[in-house]
């Protein structure tokens, strides 16, 4: 393992645990929303008060999808730490600047290669 292995792996595991907890909470919220809408016979499509259940469901689903994508990105980053490729751009094979990895620990490309995608 390279110089990134221990501290970066610990940080990625911490972020993964935090993200997994967020996904679980969002799944529970979404499940609760589905259950609440099943037991309610309110006409939420024409309710002038606030957002509709469908809108809330769409919002929660979008946030949950983004959280699951982040979880998958963190898993890839952990595999890259394990195989020694963490911190190396997948595009140009140069080191990814430390500032980018601090800002986005799951980054797989440098900024230049990311902007080309």
PDB file as gemmi writes it, atoms N, CA and C in Angstrom:
CRYST1    1.000    1.000    1.000  90.00  90.00  90.00 P 1                      
ATOM      1  N   UNK A   1       0.846  -1.192   0.000  1.00  0.00           N  
ATOM      2  CA  UNK A   1       0.000   0.000   0.000  1.00  0.00           C  
ATOM      3  C   UNK A   1       0.883   1.245   0.000  1.00  0.00           C  
ATOM      4  N   UNK A   2       0.365   2.297  -0.592  1.00  0.00           N  
ATOM      5  CA  UNK A   2       1.165   3.509  -0.712  1.00  0.00           C  
ATOM      6  C   UNK A   2       0.934   4.463   0.453  1.00  0.00           C  
ATOM      7  N   UNK A   3       1.444   5.660   0.283  1.00  0.00           N  
ATOM      8  CA  UNK A   3       1.381   6.672   1.341  1.00  0.00           C  
ATOM      9  C   UNK A   3      -0.037   7.086   1.693  1.00  0.00           C  
ATOM     10  N   UNK A   4      -1.017   6.834   0.827  1.00  0.00           N  
ATOM     11  CA  UNK A   4      -2.406   7.220   1.092  1.00  0.00           C  
ATOM     12  C   UNK A   4      -3.152   6.213   1.972  1.00  0.00           C  
ATOM     13  N   UNK A   5      -2.670   4.989   2.025  1.00  0.00           N  
ATOM     14  CA  UNK A   5      -3.449   3.878   2.537  1.00  0.00           C  
ATOM     15  C   UNK A   5      -4.115   4.119   3.886  1.00  0.00           C  
ATOM     16  N   UNK A   6      -3.374   4.337   4.927  1.00  0.00           N  
ATOM     17  CA  UNK A   6      -3.983   4.365   6.256  1.00  0.00           C  
ATOM     18  C   UNK A   6      -4.896   5.559   6.515  1.00  0.00           C  
ATOM     19  N   UNK A   7      -4.390   6.805   6.466  1.00  0.00           N  
ATOM     20  CA  UNK A   7      -5.277   7.926   6.803  1.00  0.00           C  
ATOM     21  C   UNK A   7      -6.421   8.096   5.801  1.00  0.00           C  
ATOM     22  N   UNK A   8      -6.144   7.894   4.537  1.00  0.00           N  
ATOM     23  CA  UNK A   8      -7.198   8.066   3.522  1.00  0.00           C  
ATOM     24  C   UNK A   8      -8.237   6.975   3.664  1.00  0.00           C  
ATOM     25  N   UNK A   9      -7.794   5.747   3.872  1.00  0.00           N  
ATOM     26  CA  UNK A   9      -8.733   4.627   4.032  1.00  0.00           C  
ATOM     27  C   UNK A   9      -9.653   4.878   5.224  1.00  0.00           C  
ATOM     28  N   UNK A  10      -9.089   5.330   6.310  1.00  0.00           N  
ATOM     29  CA  UNK A  10      -9.909   5.627   7.503  1.00  0.00           C  
ATOM     30  C   UNK A  10     -10.941   6.711   7.193  1.00  0.00           C  
ATOM     31  N   UNK A  11     -10.504   7.760   6.491  1.00  0.00           N  
ATOM     32  CA  UNK A  11     -11.423   8.851   6.153  1.00  0.00           C  
ATOM     33  C   UNK A  11     -12.505   8.368   5.191  1.00  0.00           C  
ATOM     34  N   UNK A  12     -12.128   7.588   4.194  1.00  0.00           N  
ATOM     35  CA  UNK A  12     -13.123   7.056   3.255  1.00  0.00           C  
ATOM     36  C   UNK A  12     -14.113   6.141   3.973  1.00  0.00           C  
ATOM     37  N   UNK A  13     -13.632   5.339   4.896  1.00  0.00           N  
ATOM     38  CA  UNK A  13     -14.534   4.471   5.669  1.00  0.00           C  
ATOM     39  C   UNK A  13     -15.483   5.303   6.529  1.00  0.00           C  
ATOM     40  N   UNK A  14     -14.964   6.392   7.118  1.00  0.00           N  
ATOM     41  CA  UNK A  14     -15.814   7.276   7.916  1.00  0.00           C  
ATOM     42  C   UNK A  14     -16.896   7.905   7.041  1.00  0.00           C  
ATOM     43  N   UNK A  15     -16.478   8.400   5.865  1.00  0.00           N  
ATOM     44  CA  UNK A  15     -17.447   9.004   4.941  1.00  0.00           C  
ATOM     45  C   UNK A  15     -18.461   7.978   4.454  1.00  0.00           C  
ATOM     46  N   UNK A  16     -18.004   6.763   4.212  1.00  0.00           N  
ATOM     47  CA  UNK A  16     -18.904   5.705   3.743  1.00  0.00           C  
ATOM     48  C   UNK A  16     -19.941   5.378   4.814  1.00  0.00           C  
ATOM     49  N   UNK A  17     -19.484   5.274   6.061  1.00  0.00           N  
ATOM     50  CA  UNK A  17     -20.396   4.984   7.167  1.00  0.00           C  
ATOM     51  C   UNK A  17     -21.436   6.101   7.308  1.00  0.00           C  
ATOM     52  N   UNK A  18     -20.986   7.329   7.210  1.00  0.00           N  
ATOM     53  CA  UNK A  18     -21.883   8.481   7.298  1.00  0.00           C  
ATOM     54  C   UNK A  18     -22.889   8.475   6.141  1.00  0.00           C  
ATOM     55  N   UNK A  19     -22.409   8.194   4.939  1.00  0.00           N  
ATOM     56  CA  UNK A  19     -23.269   8.176   3.756  1.00  0.00           C  
ATOM     57  C   UNK A  19     -24.263   7.022   3.828  1.00  0.00           C  
ATOM     58  N   UNK A  20     -23.815   5.882   4.321  1.00  0.00           N  
ATOM     59  CA  UNK A  20     -24.709   4.735   4.469  1.00  0.00           C  
ATOM     60  C   UNK A  20     -25.823   5.041   5.476  1.00  0.00           C  
ATOM     61  N   UNK A  21     -25.473   5.746   6.550  1.00  0.00           N  
ATOM     62  CA  UNK A  21     -26.485   6.143   7.536  1.00  0.00           C  
ATOM     63  C   UNK A  21     -27.491   7.115   6.911  1.00  0.00           C  
ATOM     64  N   UNK A  22     -27.005   8.025   6.075  1.00  0.00           N  
ATOM     65  CA  UNK A  22     -27.903   8.952   5.382  1.00  0.00           C  
ATOM     66  C   UNK A  22     -28.843   8.195   4.452  1.00  0.00           C  
ATOM     67  N   UNK A  23     -28.317   7.223   3.725  1.00  0.00           N  
ATOM     68  CA  UNK A  23     -29.145   6.434   2.812  1.00  0.00           C  
ATOM     69  C   UNK A  23     -30.213   5.671   3.583  1.00  0.00           C  
ATOM     70  N   UNK A  24     -29.846   5.103   4.702  1.00  0.00           N  
ATOM     71  CA  UNK A  24     -30.812   4.371   5.525  1.00  0.00           C  
ATOM     72  C   UNK A  24     -31.907   5.302   6.023  1.00  0.00           C  
ATOM     73  N   UNK A  25     -31.533   6.486   6.487  1.00  0.00           N  
ATOM     74  CA  UNK A  25     -32.523   7.459   6.968  1.00  0.00           C  
ATOM     75  C   UNK A  25     -33.451   7.890   5.835  1.00  0.00           C  
ATOM     76  N   UNK A  26     -32.895   8.120   4.654  1.00  0.00           N  
ATOM     77  CA  UNK A  26     -33.720   8.513   3.511  1.00  0.00           C  
ATOM     78  C   UNK A  26     -34.656   7.390   3.091  1.00  0.00           C  
ATOM     79  N   UNK A  27     -34.167   6.154   3.109  1.00  0.00           N  
ATOM     80  CA  UNK A  27     -35.023   5.007   2.788  1.00  0.00           C  
ATOM     81  C   UNK A  27     -36.179   4.910   3.774  1.00  0.00           C  
ATOM     82  N   UNK A  28     -35.884   5.133   5.058  1.00  0.00           N  
ATOM     83  CA  UNK A  28     -36.933   5.104   6.078  1.00  0.00           C  
ATOM     84  C   UNK A  28     -37.941   6.231   5.870  1.00  0.00           C  
ATOM     85  N   UNK A  29     -37.450   7.416   5.529  1.00  0.00           N  
ATOM     86  CA  UNK A  29     -38.343   8.552   5.261  1.00  0.00           C  
ATOM     87  C   UNK A  29     -39.240   8.264   4.068  1.00  0.00           C  
ATOM     88  N   UNK A  30     -38.656   7.696   3.029  1.00  0.00           N  
ATOM     89  CA  UNK A  30     -39.419   7.385   1.825  1.00  0.00           C  
ATOM     90  C   UNK A  30     -40.466   6.313   2.119  1.00  0.00           C  
ATOM     91  N   UNK A  31     -40.073   5.297   2.850  1.00  0.00           N  
ATOM     92  CA  UNK A  31     -41.012   4.243   3.245  1.00  0.00           C  
ATOM     93  C   UNK A  31     -42.165   4.844   4.062  1.00  0.00           C  
ATOM     94  N   UNK A  32     -41.835   5.736   4.975  1.00  0.00           N  
ATOM     95  CA  UNK A  32     -42.858   6.396   5.784  1.00  0.00           C  
ATOM     96  C   UNK A  32     -43.804   7.231   4.944  1.00  0.00           C  
ATOM     97  N   UNK A  33     -43.259   7.895   3.940  1.00  0.00           N  
ATOM     98  CA  UNK A  33     -44.079   8.705   3.043  1.00  0.00           C  
ATOM     99  C   UNK A  33     -45.029   7.818   2.239  1.00  0.00           C  
ATOM    100  N   UNK A  34     -44.522   6.688   1.749  1.00  0.00           N  
ATOM    101  CA  UNK A  34     -45.385   5.747   1.018  1.00  0.00           C  
ATOM    102  C   UNK A  34     -46.507   5.229   1.917  1.00  0.00           C  
ATOM    103  N   UNK A  35     -46.167   4.865   3.143  1.00  0.00           N  
ATOM    104  CA  UNK A  35     -47.171   4.345   4.072  1.00  0.00           C  
ATOM    105  C   UNK A  35     -48.199   5.412   4.416  1.00  0.00           C  
ATOM    106  N   UNK A  36     -47.754   6.635   4.616  1.00  0.00           N  
ATOM    107  CA  UNK A  36     -48.664   7.728   4.944  1.00  0.00           C  
ATOM    108  C   UNK A  36     -49.605   8.020   3.778  1.00  0.00           C  
ATOM    109  N   UNK A  37     -49.093   7.943   2.559  1.00  0.00           N  
ATOM    110  CA  UNK A  37     -49.939   8.249   1.400  1.00  0.00           C  
ATOM    111  C   UNK A  37     -50.942   7.128   1.152  1.00  0.00           C  
ATOM    112  N   UNK A  38     -50.590   5.900   1.513  1.00  0.00           N  
ATOM    113  CA  UNK A  38     -51.534   4.794   1.356  1.00  0.00           C  
ATOM    114  C   UNK A  38     -52.707   4.918   2.317  1.00  0.00           C  
ATOM    115  N   UNK A  39     -52.423   5.384   3.537  1.00  0.00           N  
ATOM    116  CA  UNK A  39     -53.469   5.453   4.545  1.00  0.00           C  
ATOM    117  C   UNK A  39     -54.286   6.747   4.474  1.00  0.00           C  
ATOM    118  N   UNK A  40     -53.847   7.670   3.640  1.00  0.00           N  
ATOM    119  CA  UNK A  40     -54.553   8.947   3.517  1.00  0.00           C  
ATOM    120  C   UNK A  40     -55.392   8.949   2.251  1.00  0.00           C  
ATOM    121  N   UNK A  41     -56.569   9.520   2.346  1.00  0.00           N  
ATOM    122  CA  UNK A  41     -57.402   9.643   1.154  1.00  0.00           C  
ATOM    123  C   UNK A  41     -57.503  11.100   0.727  1.00  0.00           C  
ATOM    124  N   UNK A  42     -56.530  11.899   1.166  1.00  0.00           N  
ATOM    125  CA  UNK A  42     -56.536  13.322   0.819  1.00  0.00           C  
ATOM    126  C   UNK A  42     -56.212  13.502  -0.662  1.00  0.00           C  
ATOM    127  N   UNK A  43     -56.766  14.522  -1.230  1.00  0.00           N  
ATOM    128  CA  UNK A  43     -56.508  14.848  -2.632  1.00  0.00           C  
ATOM    129  C   UNK A  43     -55.305  15.775  -2.674  1.00  0.00           C  
ATOM    130  N   UNK A  44     -54.120  15.192  -2.601  1.00  0.00           N  
ATOM    131  CA  UNK A  44     -52.913  16.022  -2.522  1.00  0.00           C  
ATOM    132  C   UNK A  44     -52.610  16.751  -3.824  1.00  0.00           C  
ATOM    133  N   UNK A  45     -53.134  16.302  -4.923  1.00  0.00           N  
ATOM    134  CA  UNK A  45     -52.879  16.959  -6.202  1.00  0.00           C  
ATOM    135  C   UNK A  45     -53.543  18.340  -6.288  1.00  0.00           C  
ATOM    136  N   UNK A  46     -54.592  18.541  -5.515  1.00  0.00           N  
ATOM    137  CA  UNK A  46     -55.313  19.816  -5.578  1.00  0.00           C  
ATOM    138  C   UNK A  46     -55.297  20.564  -4.249  1.00  0.00           C  
ATOM    139  N   UNK A  47     -54.397  20.171  -3.368  1.00  0.00           N  
ATOM    140  CA  UNK A  47     -54.289  20.807  -2.062  1.00  0.00           C  
ATOM    141  C   UNK A  47     -53.495  22.103  -2.202  1.00  0.00           C  
ATOM    142  N   UNK A  48     -54.106  23.250  -1.883  1.00  0.00           N  
ATOM    143  CA  UNK A  48     -53.393  24.523  -2.014  1.00  0.00           C  
ATOM    144  C   UNK A  48     -52.332  24.718  -0.936  1.00  0.00           C  
ATOM    145  N   UNK A  49     -52.297  23.859   0.059  1.00  0.00           N  
ATOM    146  CA  UNK A  49     -51.346  23.976   1.157  1.00  0.00           C  
ATOM    147  C   UNK A  49     -50.069  23.202   0.849  1.00  0.00           C  
ATOM    148  N   UNK A  50     -49.015  23.888   0.512  1.00  0.00           N  
ATOM    149  CA  UNK A  50     -47.714  23.255   0.380  1.00  0.00           C  
ATOM    150  C   UNK A  50     -47.559  22.292  -0.777  1.00  0.00           C  
ATOM    151  N   UNK A  51     -46.514  21.471  -0.663  1.00  0.00           N  
ATOM    152  CA  UNK A  51     -46.176  20.553  -1.749  1.00  0.00           C  
ATOM    153  C   UNK A  51     -47.021  19.288  -1.707  1.00  0.00           C  
ATOM    154  N   UNK A  52     -47.105  18.635  -2.814  1.00  0.00           N  
ATOM    155  CA  UNK A  52     -47.872  17.402  -2.894  1.00  0.00           C  
ATOM    156  C   UNK A  52     -47.029  16.233  -2.421  1.00  0.00           C  
ATOM    157  N   UNK A  53     -47.691  15.150  -2.120  1.00  0.00           N  
ATOM    158  CA  UNK A  53     -46.983  13.940  -1.716  1.00  0.00           C  
ATOM    159  C   UNK A  53     -46.106  13.452  -2.862  1.00  0.00           C  
ATOM    160  N   UNK A  54     -46.615  13.568  -4.073  1.00  0.00           N  
ATOM    161  CA  UNK A  54     -45.829  13.140  -5.236  1.00  0.00           C  
ATOM    162  C   UNK A  54     -44.543  13.961  -5.357  1.00  0.00           C  
ATOM    163  N   UNK A  55     -44.622  15.250  -5.099  1.00  0.00           N  
ATOM    164  CA  UNK A  55     -43.441  16.112  -5.155  1.00  0.00           C  
ATOM    165  C   UNK A  55     -42.439  15.716  -4.074  1.00  0.00           C  
ATOM    166  N   UNK A  56     -42.935  15.492  -2.859  1.00  0.00           N  
ATOM    167  CA  UNK A  56     -42.056  15.084  -1.758  1.00  0.00           C  
ATOM    168  C   UNK A  56     -41.397  13.741  -2.059  1.00  0.00           C  
ATOM    169  N   UNK A  57     -42.172  12.826  -2.623  1.00  0.00           N  
ATOM    170  CA  UNK A  57     -41.645  11.507  -2.976  1.00  0.00           C  
ATOM    171  C   UNK A  57     -40.544  11.652  -4.035  1.00  0.00           C  
ATOM    172  N   UNK A  58     -40.763  12.503  -5.028  1.00  0.00           N  
ATOM    173  CA  UNK A  58     -39.770  12.723  -6.081  1.00  0.00           C  
ATOM    174  C   UNK A  58     -38.492  13.335  -5.501  1.00  0.00           C  
ATOM    175  N   UNK A  59     -38.657  14.281  -4.594  1.00  0.00           N  
ATOM    176  CA  UNK A  59     -37.483  14.901  -3.971  1.00  0.00           C  
ATOM    177  C   UNK A  59     -36.686  13.876  -3.173  1.00  0.00           C  
ATOM    178  N   UNK A  60     -37.378  13.119  -2.335  1.00  0.00           N  
ATOM    179  CA  UNK A  60     -36.693  12.114  -1.519  1.00  0.00           C  
ATOM    180  C   UNK A  60     -36.006  11.066  -2.388  1.00  0.00           C  
ATOM    181  N   UNK A  61     -36.671  10.652  -3.444  1.00  0.00           N  
ATOM    182  CA  UNK A  61     -36.102   9.656  -4.340  1.00  0.00           C  
ATOM    183  C   UNK A  61     -34.835  10.192  -5.004  1.00  0.00           C  
ATOM    184  N   UNK A  62     -34.851  11.436  -5.437  1.00  0.00           N  
ATOM    185  CA  UNK A  62     -33.683  12.044  -6.076  1.00  0.00           C  
ATOM    186  C   UNK A  62     -32.511  12.138  -5.092  1.00  0.00           C  
ATOM    187  N   UNK A  63     -32.777  12.545  -3.881  1.00  0.00           N  
ATOM    188  CA  UNK A  63     -31.711  12.664  -2.881  1.00  0.00           C  
ATOM    189  C   UNK A  63     -31.173  11.274  -2.525  1.00  0.00           C  
ATOM    190  N   UNK A  64     -32.062  10.296  -2.409  1.00  0.00           N  
ATOM    191  CA  UNK A  64     -31.632   8.929  -2.118  1.00  0.00           C  
ATOM    192  C   UNK A  64     -30.772   8.381  -3.252  1.00  0.00           C  
ATOM    193  N   UNK A  65     -31.159   8.622  -4.489  1.00  0.00           N  
ATOM    194  CA  UNK A  65     -30.364   8.174  -5.636  1.00  0.00           C  
ATOM    195  C   UNK A  65     -28.964   8.794  -5.607  1.00  0.00           C  
ATOM    196  N   UNK A  66     -28.887  10.083  -5.328  1.00  0.00           N  
ATOM    197  CA  UNK A  66     -27.591  10.767  -5.249  1.00  0.00           C  
ATOM    198  C   UNK A  66     -26.742  10.195  -4.112  1.00  0.00           C  
ATOM    199  N   UNK A  67     -27.374   9.880  -3.002  1.00  0.00           N  
ATOM    200  CA  UNK A  67     -26.666   9.314  -1.853  1.00  0.00           C  
ATOM    201  C   UNK A  67     -26.134   7.924  -2.189  1.00  0.00           C  
ATOM    202  N   UNK A  68     -26.932   7.139  -2.893  1.00  0.00           N  
ATOM    203  CA  UNK A  68     -26.473   5.807  -3.311  1.00  0.00           C  
ATOM    204  C   UNK A  68     -25.308   5.906  -4.303  1.00  0.00           C  
ATOM    205  N   UNK A  69     -25.359   6.895  -5.195  1.00  0.00           N  
ATOM    206  CA  UNK A  69     -24.239   7.096  -6.127  1.00  0.00           C  
ATOM    207  C   UNK A  69     -22.963   7.459  -5.366  1.00  0.00           C  
ATOM    208  N   UNK A  70     -23.109   8.312  -4.362  1.00  0.00           N  
ATOM    209  CA  UNK A  70     -21.950   8.703  -3.541  1.00  0.00           C  
ATOM    210  C   UNK A  70     -21.387   7.483  -2.820  1.00  0.00           C  
ATOM    211  N   UNK A  71     -22.248   6.633  -2.334  1.00  0.00           N  
ATOM    212  CA  UNK A  71     -21.820   5.412  -1.660  1.00  0.00           C  
ATOM    213  C   UNK A  71     -21.022   4.526  -2.627  1.00  0.00           C  
ATOM    214  N   UNK A  72     -21.505   4.389  -3.836  1.00  0.00           N  
ATOM    215  CA  UNK A  72     -20.800   3.597  -4.852  1.00  0.00           C  
ATOM    216  C   UNK A  72     -19.445   4.223  -5.182  1.00  0.00           C  
ATOM    217  N   UNK A  73     -19.388   5.552  -5.263  1.00  0.00           N  
ATOM    218  CA  UNK A  73     -18.121   6.243  -5.535  1.00  0.00           C  
ATOM    219  C   UNK A  73     -17.119   6.011  -4.411  1.00  0.00           C  
ATOM    220  N   UNK A  74     -17.594   6.011  -3.185  1.00  0.00           N  
ATOM    221  CA  UNK A  74     -16.721   5.763  -2.045  1.00  0.00           C  
ATOM    222  C   UNK A  74     -16.202   4.325  -2.061  1.00  0.00           C  
ATOM    223  N   UNK A  75     -17.051   3.386  -2.479  1.00  0.00           N  
ATOM    224  CA  UNK A  75     -16.603   1.995  -2.593  1.00  0.00           C  
ATOM    225  C   UNK A  75     -15.493   1.869  -3.631  1.00  0.00           C  
ATOM    226  N   UNK A  76     -15.640   2.569  -4.758  1.00  0.00           N  
ATOM    227  CA  UNK A  76     -14.599   2.552  -5.787  1.00  0.00           C  
ATOM    228  C   UNK A  76     -13.311   3.169  -5.230  1.00  0.00           C  
ATOM    229  N   UNK A  77     -13.433   4.258  -4.509  1.00  0.00           N  
ATOM    230  CA  UNK A  77     -12.253   4.905  -3.927  1.00  0.00           C  
ATOM    231  C   UNK A  77     -11.541   3.956  -2.956  1.00  0.00           C  
ATOM    232  N   UNK A  78     -12.298   3.223  -2.165  1.00  0.00           N  
ATOM    233  CA  UNK A  78     -11.690   2.261  -1.236  1.00  0.00           C  
ATOM    234  C   UNK A  78     -10.957   1.148  -1.998  1.00  0.00           C  
ATOM    235  N   UNK A  79     -11.535   0.681  -3.082  1.00  0.00           N  
ATOM    236  CA  UNK A  79     -10.852  -0.332  -3.896  1.00  0.00           C  
ATOM    237  C   UNK A  79      -9.565   0.237  -4.489  1.00  0.00           C  
ATOM    238  N   UNK A  80      -9.606   1.510  -4.887  1.00  0.00           N  
ATOM    239  CA  UNK A  80      -8.420   2.151  -5.449  1.00  0.00           C  
ATOM    240  C   UNK A  80      -7.322   2.301  -4.390  1.00  0.00           C  
ATOM    241  N   UNK A  81      -7.715   2.576  -3.148  1.00  0.00           N  
ATOM    242  CA  UNK A  81      -6.721   2.627  -2.067  1.00  0.00           C  
ATOM    243  C   UNK A  81      -6.083   1.246  -1.927  1.00  0.00           C  
ATOM    244  N   UNK A  82      -6.925   0.218  -1.924  1.00  0.00           N  
ATOM    245  CA  UNK A  82      -6.420  -1.150  -1.745  1.00  0.00           C  
ATOM    246  C   UNK A  82      -5.509  -1.599  -2.878  1.00  0.00           C  
ATOM    247  N   UNK A  83      -5.809  -1.183  -4.120  1.00  0.00           N  
ATOM    248  CA  UNK A  83      -4.978  -1.645  -5.244  1.00  0.00           C  
ATOM    249  C   UNK A  83      -3.841  -0.674  -5.576  1.00  0.00           C  
ATOM    250  N   UNK A  84      -3.745   0.412  -4.816  1.00  0.00           N  
ATOM    251  CA  UNK A  84      -2.634   1.343  -4.999  1.00  0.00           C  
ATOM    252  C   UNK A  84      -2.836   2.400  -6.061  1.00  0.00           C  
ATOM    253  N   UNK A  85      -4.025   2.474  -6.654  1.00  0.00           N  
ATOM    254  CA  UNK A  85      -4.255   3.464  -7.715  1.00  0.00           C  
ATOM    255  C   UNK A  85      -4.948   4.728  -7.217  1.00  0.00           C  
ATOM    256  N   UNK A  86      -5.234   4.816  -5.924  1.00  0.00           N  
ATOM    257  CA  UNK A  86      -5.876   6.015  -5.372  1.00  0.00           C  
ATOM    258  C   UNK A  86      -4.931   7.204  -5.540  1.00  0.00           C  
ATOM    259  N   UNK A  87      -5.496   8.323  -5.967  1.00  0.00           N  
ATOM    260  CA  UNK A  87      -4.699   9.529  -6.120  1.00  0.00           C  
ATOM    261  C   UNK A  87      -4.037   9.656  -7.480  1.00  0.00           C  
ATOM    262  N   UNK A  88      -4.307   8.692  -8.368  1.00  0.00           N  
ATOM    263  CA  UNK A  88      -3.763   8.730  -9.728  1.00  0.00           C  
ATOM    264  C   UNK A  88      -4.933   8.907 -10.689  1.00  0.00           C  
ATOM    265  N   UNK A  89      -4.825   9.894 -11.560  1.00  0.00           N  
ATOM    266  CA  UNK A  89      -5.896  10.204 -12.511  1.00  0.00           C  
ATOM    267  C   UNK A  89      -6.108   9.040 -13.477  1.00  0.00           C  
ATOM    268  N   UNK A  90      -7.350   8.652 -13.655  1.00  0.00           N  
ATOM    269  CA  UNK A  90      -7.677   7.580 -14.601  1.00  0.00           C  
ATOM    270  C   UNK A  90      -7.519   8.034 -16.049  1.00  0.00           C  
ATOM    271  N   UNK A  91      -7.510   9.338 -16.284  1.00  0.00           N  
ATOM    272  CA  UNK A  91      -7.385   9.865 -17.638  1.00  0.00           C  
ATOM    273  C   UNK A  91      -5.955  10.026 -18.092  1.00  0.00           C  
ATOM    274  N   UNK A  92      -5.180  10.805 -17.342  1.00  0.00           N  
ATOM    275  CA  UNK A  92      -3.815  11.127 -17.775  1.00  0.00           C  
ATOM    276  C   UNK A  92      -2.746  10.378 -16.978  1.00  0.00           C  
ATOM    277  N   UNK A  93      -3.149   9.663 -15.943  1.00  0.00           N  
ATOM    278  CA  UNK A  93      -2.258   8.839 -15.116  1.00  0.00           C  
ATOM    279  C   UNK A  93      -1.262   9.663 -14.305  1.00  0.00           C  
ATOM    280  N   UNK A  94      -1.557  10.947 -14.147  1.00  0.00           N  
ATOM    281  CA  UNK A  94      -0.730  11.802 -13.291  1.00  0.00           C  
ATOM    282  C   UNK A  94      -1.371  11.855 -11.904  1.00  0.00           C  
ATOM    283  N   UNK A  95      -0.606  12.291 -10.910  1.00  0.00           N  
ATOM    284  CA  UNK A  95      -1.184  12.410  -9.563  1.00  0.00           C  
ATOM    285  C   UNK A  95      -2.331  13.433  -9.545  1.00  0.00           C  
ATOM    286  N   UNK A  96      -3.383  13.095  -8.814  1.00  0.00           N  
ATOM    287  CA  UNK A  96      -4.491  14.030  -8.598  1.00  0.00           C  
ATOM    288  C   UNK A  96      -4.032  14.959  -7.470  1.00  0.00           C  
ATOM    289  N   UNK A  97      -4.132  16.277  -7.644  1.00  0.00           N  
ATOM    290  CA  UNK A  97      -3.696  17.199  -6.594  1.00  0.00           C  
ATOM    291  C   UNK A  97      -4.392  16.920  -5.252  1.00  0.00           C  
ATOM    292  N   UNK A  98      -3.620  17.042  -4.192  1.00  0.00           N  
ATOM    293  CA  UNK A  98      -4.139  16.776  -2.847  1.00  0.00           C  
ATOM    294  C   UNK A  98      -5.361  17.628  -2.528  1.00  0.00           C  
ATOM    295  N   UNK A  99      -5.366  18.876  -3.017  1.00  0.00           N  
ATOM    296  CA  UNK A  99      -6.508  19.763  -2.746  1.00  0.00           C  
ATOM    297  C   UNK A  99      -7.799  19.181  -3.317  1.00  0.00           C  
ATOM    298  N   UNK A 100      -7.703  18.582  -4.501  1.00  0.00           N  
ATOM    299  CA  UNK A 100      -8.886  17.969  -5.118  1.00  0.00           C  
ATOM    300  C   UNK A 100      -9.350  16.768  -4.302  1.00  0.00           C  
ATOM    301  N   UNK A 101      -8.405  15.972  -3.826  1.00  0.00           N  
ATOM    302  CA  UNK A 101      -8.768  14.800  -3.038  1.00  0.00           C  
ATOM    303  C   UNK A 101      -9.362  15.188  -1.686  1.00  0.00           C  
ATOM    304  N   UNK A 102      -8.911  16.307  -1.156  1.00  0.00           N  
ATOM    305  CA  UNK A 102      -9.511  16.791   0.101  1.00  0.00           C  
ATOM    306  C   UNK A 102     -10.944  17.239  -0.161  1.00  0.00           C  
ATOM    307  N   UNK A 103     -11.145  17.967  -1.257  1.00  0.00           N  
ATOM    308  CA  UNK A 103     -12.484  18.469  -1.595  1.00  0.00           C  
ATOM    309  C   UNK A 103     -13.413  17.357  -2.043  1.00  0.00           C  
ATOM    310  N   UNK A 104     -12.858  16.397  -2.761  1.00  0.00           N  
ATOM    311  CA  UNK A 104     -13.667  15.292  -3.291  1.00  0.00           C  
ATOM    312  C   UNK A 104     -12.862  14.002  -3.139  1.00  0.00           C  
ATOM    313  N   UNK A 105     -12.952  13.364  -1.981  1.00  0.00           N  
ATOM    314  CA  UNK A 105     -12.125  12.186  -1.697  1.00  0.00           C  
ATOM    315  C   UNK A 105     -12.321  11.016  -2.662  1.00  0.00           C  
ATOM    316  N   UNK A 106     -13.444  10.974  -3.338  1.00  0.00           N  
ATOM    317  CA  UNK A 106     -13.685   9.869  -4.267  1.00  0.00           C  
ATOM    318  C   UNK A 106     -13.290  10.212  -5.705  1.00  0.00           C  
ATOM    319  N   UNK A 107     -12.605  11.338  -5.899  1.00  0.00           N  
ATOM    320  CA  UNK A 107     -12.209  11.765  -7.251  1.00  0.00           C  
ATOM    321  C   UNK A 107     -11.341  10.702  -7.911  1.00  0.00           C  
ATOM    322  N   UNK A 108     -11.661  10.424  -9.176  1.00  0.00           N  
ATOM    323  CA  UNK A 108     -10.894   9.443  -9.956  1.00  0.00           C  
ATOM    324  C   UNK A 108     -10.104  10.111 -11.070  1.00  0.00           C  
ATOM    325  N   UNK A 109     -10.324  11.416 -11.245  1.00  0.00           N  
ATOM    326  CA  UNK A 109      -9.610  12.153 -12.286  1.00  0.00           C  
ATOM    327  C   UNK A 109      -9.142  13.493 -11.731  1.00  0.00           C  
ATOM    328  N   UNK A 110      -8.149  14.059 -12.408  1.00  0.00           N  
ATOM    329  CA  UNK A 110      -7.724  15.419 -12.086  1.00  0.00           C  
ATOM    330  C   UNK A 110      -8.780  16.373 -12.651  1.00  0.00           C  
ATOM    331  N   UNK A 111      -8.688  17.639 -12.320  1.00  0.00           N  
ATOM    332  CA  UNK A 111      -9.682  18.614 -12.783  1.00  0.00           C  
ATOM    333  C   UNK A 111      -9.664  18.724 -14.304  1.00  0.00           C  
ATOM    334  N   UNK A 112      -8.479  18.734 -14.902  1.00  0.00           N  
ATOM    335  CA  UNK A 112      -8.383  18.868 -16.361  1.00  0.00           C  
ATOM    336  C   UNK A 112      -9.091  17.710 -17.064  1.00  0.00           C  
ATOM    337  N   UNK A 113      -8.861  16.489 -16.615  1.00  0.00           N  
ATOM    338  CA  UNK A 113      -9.507  15.336 -17.253  1.00  0.00           C  
ATOM    339  C   UNK A 113     -11.011  15.299 -16.941  1.00  0.00           C  
ATOM    340  N   UNK A 114     -11.387  15.741 -15.763  1.00  0.00           N  
ATOM    341  CA  UNK A 114     -12.814  15.768 -15.407  1.00  0.00           C  
ATOM    342  C   UNK A 114     -13.574  16.758 -16.273  1.00  0.00           C  
ATOM    343  N   UNK A 115     -12.928  17.874 -16.637  1.00  0.00           N  
ATOM    344  CA  UNK A 115     -13.614  18.895 -17.455  1.00  0.00           C  
ATOM    345  C   UNK A 115     -13.769  18.450 -18.904  1.00  0.00           C  
ATOM    346  N   UNK A 116     -12.996  17.468 -19.319  1.00  0.00           N  
ATOM    347  CA  UNK A 116     -13.104  16.934 -20.686  1.00  0.00           C  
ATOM    348  C   UNK A 116     -14.248  15.954 -20.842  1.00  0.00           C  
ATOM    349  N   UNK A 117     -14.737  15.453 -19.751  1.00  0.00           N  
ATOM    350  CA  UNK A 117     -15.805  14.442 -19.799  1.00  0.00           C  
ATOM    351  C   UNK A 117     -17.137  15.042 -20.063  1.00  0.00           C  
TER     352      UNK A 117                                                      
END                                                                             
